[in-house]
């Protein structure tokens, strides 16, 4: 029998089942791979300022009823390391799929998949902007609920994403099921944490003369004293420009981070996992966070990992333990 084009065009589309393309899990090692994001998984929502570009976000939905939505917040970027959040999404997607939970990640201003605008990114890259963008997406998800969603959020953040998901946990307390904070939980201000980071560099890095930086008289003057550091931070506050930077972050970023609200421990009333490496530069800040959280009777579990630094991605065993905690806590 000859099948004509007319016959094909007249064939009811109800007889054709097209499987929607989905984001695929992938754990990169160092170099980020090129990845074409399925358009069916890319979504946009308008920012409150209608003159601003839309927020781009990605979602992966399980094939089950009664699922929570996990909001994942990635860490920081510098001008030379701008990349899509899709890689962070794919890195932890398999764990979400295994537990039957939805996953949502939000792009930063100026990034859309494989495309990014460096100028737009740097002009708008602050913690506050990232927080507001996440809140806009969350409010959109609440007002336009996904079919099968149980109304609960799980917040997961790493490094810079940590303060963001801590704030989101407090802001959306009634909708929070649980929180996982990897290497981003601190009680100290940004001024104090950044100073600790700079001192960690002095302790461990090598100068051009192959001497530990803190011991090299020739190079030590390139690193500010505490007094010079505070003067620099005060300058960032008084002139939050993107034209100047310190440790690869703009003065605008530093000024905003120093003004970012401290943790609201009274609003942390749901299971909260703190994961910190004992070798991390903010470990004492993390210790202080846990102490104050417990004083506020917050249900905090502390995984303080000996031998681990700031990068939890290098520790698949700790990632596995985190998701085991989530599974047990929520009976997933």
CORLIN-V606017 format. One record per pair of residues at least 24 apart in sequence whose C-alpha atoms are under 10 Angstrom apart, sorted by the first residue. I is the first residue (numbers start at 1). GAP is how many residues later the second one is. Records with the same first field share a line. If there is no record, write none. Layout:
I = GAP  GAP
This chain:
22 = 37  38  39
23 = 35  36  37  38  63  66  67  70
24 = 36  65  66  67  69  70
25 = 62  63  64  65  66  67  68  69  70  71  72
26 = 61  62  63  64  65  66  67  68
27 = 60  61  62  63  64  65  66  67  286
28 = 59  60  62  63  285
29 = 62  284  285
32 = 51  52  55  56
33 = 54
34 = 53  79  80
35 = 49  51  52  78  79
36 = 50  77  78
37 = 49  75  76  77
41 = 63
42 = 70  71
43 = 63  94
44 = 62  63  93
45 = 88  91  92  95  96
46 = 87  90  91  94
47 = 85  86  89  90
48 = 84  85  88
52 = 57
53 = 56  57
54 = 55  56  79
55 = 51  52  53  54  55  56  57  78  79  81  82
56 = 49  50  51  52  53  54  55  56  57  77  81
57 = 28  29  47  48  49  50  51  55  56  76  77  80
58 = 27  28  31  45  46  47  48  49  55
59 = 27  30  43  44  45  46  47
60 = 29  30  33  36  37  41  42  43  44  45
61 = 35  36  39  40  41  42  43  85  86  87  88
62 = 34  35  36  37  38  39  40  41  86  87
63 = 34  37  38  39  85
64 = 36  37  38  83  84  85
65 = 35  36  82  83  84  85
66 = 34  35  81  82  83  84  85  86
67 = 32  33  34  35  79  80  81  82  83  84  85  86  265
68 = 32  33  34  35  80  81  82  83  84  85  86  107  108  109  262  264
69 = 27  31  32  33  34  35  69  72  77  80  81  82  83  84  85  86  107  108
70 = 26  31  32  33  34  35  82  83  84  85  86  106  107  108  109
71 = 31  32  33  34  35  63  66  67  82  83  84  85  86  94  97  108
72 = 31  32  33  34  62  82  83  84  85  86  89  90  92  93  108
73 = 31  32  33  34  57  58  61  82  83  84  85  86  87  88  89  90  91  92  108
74 = 31  32  33  34  82  83  84  85  86  87  88  90  91
75 = 82  83  84  85  86  87  89  107  108  109
76 = 49  50  51  82  83  84  85  173
77 = 31  44  45  48  83  171  172
78 = 43  44  47  169  170  171  172
79 = 39  40  42  43  46  169  170  171
80 = 38  168
82 = 26  28  29  33  34  35  36  39  40
83 = 24  25  28  29  30  31  32  33
84 = 24  26  27  28  29  30  31  32
85 = 26  27  28
86 = 26  27  28
87 = 26
88 = 70
91 = 222
92 = 221  227
95 = 224  225  228  229
96 = 227
98 = 225  229  234
99 = 224  225  227  228  232  233
100 = 232
101 = 48  52  53  231
102 = 44  46  47  51  52
103 = 50  51  52
104 = 30  33  34  51
105 = 29  32
106 = 24  27  28  31  32
107 = 26  27
108 = 25  26
109 = 24
119 = 123
122 = 120  121  127  128  130  131
123 = 118  119  120  127  129  130
124 = 118  128  129
125 = 117  124  125  127  128  131
126 = 123  124  126  127  128  129  130  131  134
127 = 33  34  36  37  126  127  129  130  131  132  133
128 = 36  125  128  129  131  132  133
129 = 127
130 = 31  34
131 = 30  32  33  34  36  37
132 = 32  36
134 = 30  31  34
135 = 33  36  37
138 = 30  34
139 = 33
142 = 33
150 = 25
151 = 24  25  26
152 = 24  25  26
153 = 24  25  26
154 = 24  25  26  117  118  172
155 = 24  25  26  117
156 = 24  25  26  116  117
157 = 24  25  26  27  28
158 = 24  25  26  27  117  152  153  154  155
159 = 24  25  26  117  151  152  153
160 = 24  25
161 = 24
162 = 24  112
163 = 24  94  97  98  99  100
164 = 96  99
166 = 96  97  98  99  101  102  106
167 = 93  94  95  96  97  98  100  101
169 = 94  95  98  99  100  101  103
170 = 93  94  95  96  97  98  99  100
171 = 93  96  97
172 = 95  96
173 = 94  95  96  97
174 = 93  95  96
175 = 95
176 = 92  93  94  95
177 = 92  93  94  95  149  152  153
178 = 90  91  92  93  94  95  121  148  151  152
179 = 89  91  92  93  94  95  121  147
180 = 91  92  93  94  95  121  142  143  145  146
181 = 91  92  93  94  95  121  141
182 = 91  92  93  94  95  121  128  129  130  131  136  137  140
183 = 91  92  93  94  97  98  99  100  103  121  125  126  127  128  129
184 = 90  91  92  98  99  101  102  126
185 = 78  88  89  90  91  97  98  100  101  102  103  104  105
186 = 76  77  88  90  96  97  98  99  100  101  102  103  104
187 = 75  76  95  97  98  99  100  101  102  103  104  105  106
188 = 74  75  94  96  97  98  100  101
189 = 68  69  70  71  72  73  96
190 = 64  65  66  67  68  69  70  72
191 = 38  39  42  43  63  64  66  67  68
192 = 38  66  90  93
193 = 88  89  90  91  92
194 = 35  53  60  64  87  88
195 = 29  30  31  34  35  86  87
196 = 84  85  86  87  88  89
197 = 50  83  84  85
198 = 25  26  31  49  83
199 = 24  27  82
200 = 79  80  81  82
201 = 80
233 = 25
234 = 24
263 = 26  29  30
264 = 29  32
265 = 24  25  27  28  29  30  31  32  33
266 = 26  27  29  30  31  32
267 = 26  29  31
268 = 25  28  29  30  31  32
269 = 24  27  28  29  30  31
270 = 28  29  30
271 = 27  28  29  30  54  55  58  59
272 = 26  27  28  29  30  54  57
273 = 26  27  28  29  30  49  52  53
274 = 26  27  28  29  30  48
275 = 26  27  28  29  30  35  37  43  44  47
276 = 26  27  28  29  30  32  33  34  35  36  42
277 = 26  27  28  29  30  31  32  33  34  35
278 = 25  26  27  28  29  30  31  32
279 = 25  26  27  28  29  30  31
280 = 25  26  27  28  29  30  31
281 = 28  29
282 = 27  28
283 = 26  27
301 = 24
